[in-house]
Every structure is written in C-alpha cells, then in structure tokens.
Amino acid sequence: MLLVFLVHHHNLFGRYLPESSVLLTLSQFGNVIGHSGVDLFFVLSGYLIYGHLIQRPVSYVSFFRKRIRRIYPTFLVVLGTYVLLCHLIPSISKLPRGASKELLYVVGNILLLPGIFDIPALVTVAWSLSYEFFFYLCIPSIIALFGMRTWRRGWRISFFASLTLIHFVGYRFALLPHIRLAMFLAGVIAYEIADGGWLKGKLSRGGEFFMVTGYLAVLGALGNSALVPQSVVPEYPSILRISLLWAALFGLTIYSTMFNGMLTAIFSYAPLRYLGNMSYSYFLLHGLILNVVAFSLVNLVGVQGKSEALFLALLPVNLLLTLAASLALFLLVEKPFSLAVTRRRIATGGPTKADVRGIGEDKEQVCSE
C-alpha cells in the first residue's frame, strides 16, 4: 500500500518541488522503488493461490467463482466511478470518442484485458489485475494437466525454477513479454520450500538481518538514477534488476512465513494487519483520490508554482484521505460482497463436525484470497 502510494503521489505532486530540491530526489526515489509493491503483490499471490490449489483437488468452477467474487465487486465500483467522472469532466476523460468505441473499451477493462494486452487501463493500477487473472487461468491448468499433486516436491520446485529461467531467457531475447509474471513463480517456489520444511531450524536472526539488508540494498539499487533514468517509466526491464528483485522478494517471503523473528513480529502488528485487510480497496482507490486532490488544487484553488512546504503538507493529508476513502470502500463493498463468510449451523444452534470443517475451509479460503 505504502509503496504504490509513493508512485502516484510523486507523479501528481512531485511537480511542486524545485528541480534542485533534495525532496524531489527523494520523491523520485520513492517513485522508482514504489513499483516493487506490485511485484511483492505478485509474489504473495503466487505463494497463497498456488498453496491453496496444490493441497487438494479444487473444482475449476468453484475456484473461478471465488476469484471473481474476490476481485469484481470492488473493481466494478471503482471502474464505474471512473467512467462517471470521465463523462462529468471530459477534460480528464480516457474514454475514446464514439459510443461503440467507448463500449468496447469499457468492456475490455471489465474483462481485465489491459496489461496482458496492449490496451490502456482506465483504472491505472488495473493492469496488475490482468496479470493476476492470467495467473489464475494458468496455474490450475498446469497443476491438473501435469498431475503435479502426485509429484515429489523436489520435482515441482525444479519445474517452476525451470519455468522462471525460461521466462528470463525468453525475455532477454525478446521472445517472451511480461517479465514481471516471473514474480508469481517466486511465490510458488517459496511456498514449496516453506511447506516442505527443508529450511526449518536452518534460518537464523543473522540470516534474517542479511536478507533484509539485501532487500533494502536492492531497493536502493533500483532507485539509483544511474540504474533507472527518471525519464523512463520504471518497469524494471533489465534482467539484472528483475533478477535481484525476484531474489530479494523470495527471501523476504521465506523469512516472513518460516522464521519467528523481526519480520513476523512486524507483520503481526495489529494495525498493519488491519491495513492488509483493506489493501485491495486501497490499491484500487488511492490513485483516484490523489487525482481528485491534484485536480482540485489546480482548477478550484488555483495553486501554481513550486513549494516544498506545500508538498510536505500534502503528503500526510493525502495519505489520510486515501486511507479514509479506502476504508469506506472496504466496509461498504469489499467486506460484505467479497469477504463475507457464511457459517452453517444446525437448528439447536451448535455446529456439526461438517460445519466445523466448512468454517475452517472458509477461513482458509479468506486467507488465500
């Protein structure tokens, strides 16, 4: 959440900073490393979704029904808001002219085509949902087609490691696009290693410190203007950069899930868990809120020129505004329509053994979602 916030805050409010400002350099740095928030999202999705699917056979219909329920209610509300604003304020509209073209464009966005296909996303961050749904389509089929639940764990790890290598090599020679799809495979391999328990007892606080330091060093390298020119949208096209980030996020996931140390303590902190619950609503909505603030400053207040004080004042205000709006979206839409858990009870008011199993499965499904 905080990483992606840095990206859009810089894009919209970095213009208020003077060219020679240290704050501009820091904001640019935050913009570059902020893109890694999406990569972390992909790694966690690979870990959780693959882990859910590999444990036992899952009905395709049930799986995709739950995926659709998880993604679409919140997404459609945000997408509908964008479409409405495009009609109310034509100067900011991304919609193509002509009713038929607009309809096709909106339908394409509803189908989550922007991202995997070269179509501009109406909701800017929705390109990542295209990657996400592509993973949903592929991973159940791969597991079922190859009968992977019967494989030894080592063979599964070798298979997905080979897919990662093939993807990297294919991207290097312009044969395979979408290199950031490889991040899902980092999560898949991390799950297999964590579930196998091979590293249990071998992880240490020293290793955790080394891994966290390495992760921060990778972010520092990504944010270095010598490695990522600020005039280029930072999509980490370099094989070296994407490989370093892949390894860093893999290590972060391993230590966060397998070792009872600093990371576990941090990520178990209740306020962070609350933010994690509403992170999808935040991911979809924060850009819109920031755009509303930026539009209002220019067109309603008439703010012009450069001002470090204004930028510093806007930073916490914008963060609070995006959190408040996203919390409302979470409570009104995401929680009741995507995360509600139905608990069956018998007439006496107590659950049967089957009910208890169902409750456990529902909780597990919410976690994986």
N, C-alpha and C positions, 0 to 999 in steps of 0.2 A: 504493500500500500504506500509506504513512505517513499520507496524507490520510484514508483511510477508518478507519484505526486511531484517529485523533483523535476521530472522530464517536462511535464506540461506547465509547471509553474515557470520554469526558465523560458520556454517557448513563448509564453504570453506576457511575462512581466520582466524578463531579462532586458528588454529594450529600454527600460527606465534607468539602467545602470550606465554610467560613463564608460567609454572604451578603455580607459586606463585604470578602471576600478578593480581593486582586489576582489570585491564582491562579484563582479562579472566573471572573473576567472573561476571563482568557487561555484557560481551558478552554472557555468558551462561544464565544470567537472561533474556536478550533480546531475546535469542533463545526460551526460555520456554514461555514467555508471548506473543511472536510473533505469536504463533499458534492460539491465540484467535482472530487474524484478520480474519481467515476463519470463525470462529463462528459468528463474527459480520456480515460477508457477508451473512451467512445463515439467521440470524435474519432479516436483511434488505430485503432479498429476500422473506421471509415469509410475511413480512409486505406489500411489494409492489405488489407482484404477487397475493396473496390472496385478497388484497384490490381491485385489478383490476377485479378479477373474481367474487367476491361476489356482486358487484354493480349491475350487469345486466347479463343476459344470454350471453355467449360467444361461438361462434362456435368452436368446437374442432379442426377442420381443420385450421381455421384461427389462433387459439391460438398457435398450434404447428408449423405452418408455420412461425409465428413471432418469436417463441422461437428458431427455427432452424436458421432463418436468423440472430438472435441476437448472437448466440453462434458460429456457424460454420465457417463463413469466416475467422475470426481472428484465431480461433483454428486450422483450417486446414493449414494455412500458417505457424504457429509455429510448428505444428506437422510435416509438410513436411520438414521444416528446420532441425529438429531433425533427421529425417530419413536420410536426405542427409549427415549430419555431421557424423552419425554413419557409413555410407559407406566410407566417406572420411578419417575418423580417427577410424579404427577398434578397437584401444586400449580403446576407451571410449564407444564403442557400447553397447547398451542394447538389441539389436536385437538378437533373437535366431538364431542358425545356421540352415541352410536349407531353401530353397525358400518357401516351403509350410508353415513351421512353422512361418517364418517371415511374410508372407502374413496374416496368421490368427491372429498373434499378432498385426499387424498394423490395421487390420480391427476391432479387439476388441477395440483398442484405439480410432478408429474413432467412434465407437458406444458408447463410453464413459462407457465401462464396468469396467475398473479399479476403485476401490473404493467400490462400492456396491458388486462387486465380487472380489475374491482374485487373482487379476491379477496385476502385477507391471505396473505402468504408465510410458510410455515413456517420456511424459512431466510431471515432478514430481508433479506439483500442480493440474494436471487434475483429480486426484481422487475426488476433491471437485465438479467438473463439473458433475461427476457421481451422487453424492448426489443431486446436483441441478436438474438434469434431472429426477431423481427419484421423486423428489417433484413435478415437472411439470406433471408427469404422474399421480400422485396420487390425488393432490388437486382438479383438475377439476372434476374428477370422484366422489370424496367424496361429493363435493357440489351438483352435479347433482343427484347422487344416493339417497341422503337423502333429496333432495329438500330444502337445507339449506337456500336459499334466502327467504323462507316463514317463517322461524323460528324467534322467538323473539331473540334479541341479547344475552340476558342472557343465553338462552339455547345453543346458539352457543359457547359462552365462556366456559360454563360448559362442553360441548362436547370435545373441544380441550384441556381444562385443564385435563380432564379425560384421553385423549389420551397421554398427557405428563406423567401423573402419571403411566399409564400402561407401557409406554416405559421405565421409570426409574426402575420400579419394575421388568419388564421383563429382563432388562439388568443386574440388581443386581443378579438375579438367573440364568443368562446365557441362557435365553430363547429368548431374542431379541438382535441382534447385533446393531452396528452403533448408539451408544448413541447420537452422535452429530447431528443426524437428528432431535432430540428434539428441537434444536435451531430454526428450521423453525417454530415450534409451538409457540415459544416465540414471534416471529414476528406476527404470525396470531392473537394471543390474544391481543398483543399491538395494532394492527390495530383496532380490535373491540372496545377496550376501548377508543382509540383516536377518532374513528368515532362516537361513542356514546355520546361523550361529557360529560361523567359522572364526570370526574375529572376537567372539565373546571371551573376555579375560585378557585379550591382547591389546585392547585400546587403553590409553592412559591419559592422565592430565597433561603430560608433556606432549603427547601426540595431538591432543585437542588444541593446545596452545599453538603448536606448529601449524596445524591445519587452519585455524582461524587467522593466524598471521599470514599464511599463504593466500587465503581468500581475500584479505584486505589488500595484499600486495597485487593480486590480480586486478582488483577494482582500481587500484592506483595506476596500474599499467594501462588499463582500458581508458581511464580518464585523462591520461597524459596526452596533451595536444600534439606531441610529436608522433604518437602512435595513431591517434584518431583525430584528423583535422576537423576543426569545429565547423568548417564549411560543408562537411559531409554528414548526412544523416547517419548516426552511429548504429549501424546494423551488424557490427562485428563481422564484416565479410572475410577477414583474414583467417586462414586455417589456424595460424598460431594463436590468435586471440580467442577463437571459439574453442580451441582445444584446452587452453588454460582455464577458461571459464567452465567448461564441461568438467574438468578435473576438480576445480575448486568447489563447485556446487555438489558434485558427487561426494566429496569429502565432508562438506557441511551436512548433507543428508545422513551420511553414515554416523557421524558423531552425534547428530541431533536425535537419532532414533535408537542407537545402540549403546550409548555411553551415558551414564548418570553423572554428568558433570555440569560445567558452566552453561553450555547451550541448553541443556534440558531444563535447568533452573530458570533461565531467562524466558524460554518459550512456554514454560508452565505458569508464568506470572499472569494472574487472572485478567488484568486489563488488556494484555496482549492477546489473550485467548478470546476475549470479547471482540477485539478488533478483527481477529482472524475469522470469527463467525460472520461478520458483515463485510469481509474483504471483497467478495464478488460484487455486492452492491456498490461499494466504494470504487472498485475498478471501473465499473461501467459509468458511474455518475460524476466522478470528480472532475473530469475534463469539461463537462457541460457547465458545472458550477463555476469553474475558473474562467470559462469563456464568457459567461454572463457578467462576472465581475469586471473582466477586461473590457467588454463592450460598454458597460455602464460607465466606467471611468472615462472612456474616450467620448462617448456620444451623449451622456447625460451630465457628467460632471465637467467634462472638457479638460481633463488632465493632459498636459503636454510636457515635453522636455524631459530632462534626466534628473533623478533624485534618488540617492542611496537611502535616504530616510524613508521615502515612500515605499521602496522595495522592502526594507526591513519591517516596516509597519504592516505591509500587506501579507508577509509570509505567515505569521501566526494566525491572522484573521482569516486568510484563505484556507488554511489547514482546518480551522474550527468550522468554517462554513461548509467545507466539503464533508467533514465528519458528521455534522448535524444533518445535512441533506441525505447523506448515505444511510444514516441510522434510520431516518424516516422511511426511506425506500425499503430498507431491510425489514422493518417492523410491519409495514403495510403490505408488502408484496412478497419479498423473498421468503421470509419466515413462514407465513401462513400457506403460501402456494407451492413452495419448493421443499421446505424442511419439516413440514408437519409430520408427526409420527402417530399413526393410528395404533392404539393398543386394544386388542380384543380381550373382553372379559366375559366370564360366564354369568349366568343370572344371579348367582349368590354374591357376586362382586369380587370373587377371587380368581386369579388366572390359573388356567390349566398348565400342564407341562408344555403342551404345544404352544400355548400363549407365551410362556416364558421364552421359548426358543424363538418365537416370532419377534418378541420385543428385542432380544439380543441381536437378531439379524437386522432389524430396523435400525438399531443404534449403530451397528457396524456399517450399514449402508450409508447412514448420515455421515459417519466419519469418512468413508471412502469418497463420498460426494463432495 
